[in-house]
């Protein structure tokens, strides 16, 4: 099986993340008091990479964390099996920090809504921004990303697959037909 | 979104461990790790069970189990209806079935049942048609206590595989011992049950991974965890013991007996304790004791069990 289209190659993923890192610095006038929190699963390595780039560009160590939103999902009554609840780890005080929430794909906005609830239960950050590698549209909630690697208009019957080196052995963004995956 | 995990057919109730695969039981322990994290947060609450109503139906006295379940349900954002039989129409002769029908008409989504009669939780499951968690029925089962015991041992040693848990005392009357004997071997641990012959039902020896002995030193030798059971004095009318002092002299879990166990062995007790009877004050409060840890873990385990039974559809 092959994807319908390769949206981002490894180099393009790297460039997209570098651009997002620059935008984060520009918008926040540096990287002081920032924190990056990745949403399970692929948001976590993306957050780590952005933190690395921020550190290279600004010479500041930006703390990173990981967030699991399972217990905050609004569709728990519809899942057939219980998903595994993964670890939430935010080993720093959120107060007075501007948090950049990082995820791979922005779609309906429901994951981000859940992540905002989960984050706010952990403390009161000075602000929350959202960075995603791909925005594929079809929002069901009034949520938008502050930093987008690639805007990708899609049909509902399409699937966006983000692969990252850390878990998939390769960096890429692919577009698939849902039917082809069934 | 996290991937769903296949772990065998999904049981509707937690009455005992019969229908529960090791994979599902392990998932409960794994998810309890997350629940413990929730309990450490400034906001000790998640919205997973929002909109659901859980009935704490306690037909037998209990403080810690009832409180633990109630808090667990509230931490998951469920509404909790607490029903204490002592202050109910059960005292006026109302049957369990009629009581349940009344409670069900309040739109209860799940029951947590404690009852002095073995099998009562099964009955509630049958009549209510809702998920039921057994919070202790007669001498038969107390599954969430066994899960929190298993969790506490796993927390200490990283795994249950190949670990030995010695359980000493009034095994005959103990639903905790019975549930542990059923659960721990499913998760790879060995269980040694020990007590005076009058309090040690021989039938339990047929359970896989379970051995019986009347010799406490033999029971504790090589054990990673030693659990003292409460001596149920209210059930000791049948001439099971010569004297309490004789029992304490032989079967009490104390520092001297713990010398026989593994060097890092821990002390457990399901509570409430009869200090200086089945357990010495020194052992209960000493560095090996994980008794308060059990209480803390109990809440996380019960949150995890509620999550497993109430979240998602068939």
Boltz contact constraints between the chains, C-beta under 6 A:
constraints:
  - contact:
      token1: [A, 70]
      token2: [B, 2]
      max_distance: 6.0
  - contact:
      token1: [A, 71]
      token2: [B, 46]
      max_distance: 6.0
  - contact:
      token1: [A, 71]
      token2: [B, 48]
      max_distance: 6.0
  - contact:
      token1: [A, 76]
      token2: [B, 48]
      max_distance: 6.0
  - contact:
      token1: [A, 76]
      token2: [B, 311]
      max_distance: 6.0
  - contact:
      token1: [A, 79]
      token2: [B, 312]
      max_distance: 6.0
  - contact:
      token1: [A, 81]
      token2: [B, 4]
      max_distance: 6.0
  - contact:
      token1: [A, 82]
      token2: [B, 308]
      max_distance: 6.0
  - contact:
      token1: [A, 82]
      token2: [B, 311]
      max_distance: 6.0
  - contact:
      token1: [A, 82]
      token2: [B, 312]
      max_distance: 6.0
  - contact:
      token1: [A, 83]
      token2: [B, 2]
      max_distance: 6.0
  - contact:
      token1: [A, 83]
      token2: [B, 4]
      max_distance: 6.0
  - contact:
      token1: [A, 84]
      token2: [B, 2]
      max_distance: 6.0
  - contact:
      token1: [A, 84]
      token2: [B, 5]
      max_distance: 6.0
  - contact:
      token1: [A, 85]
      token2: [B, 31]
      max_distance: 6.0
  - contact:
      token1: [A, 85]
      token2: [B, 34]
      max_distance: 6.0
  - contact:
      token1: [A, 121]
      token2: [B, 43]
      max_distance: 6.0
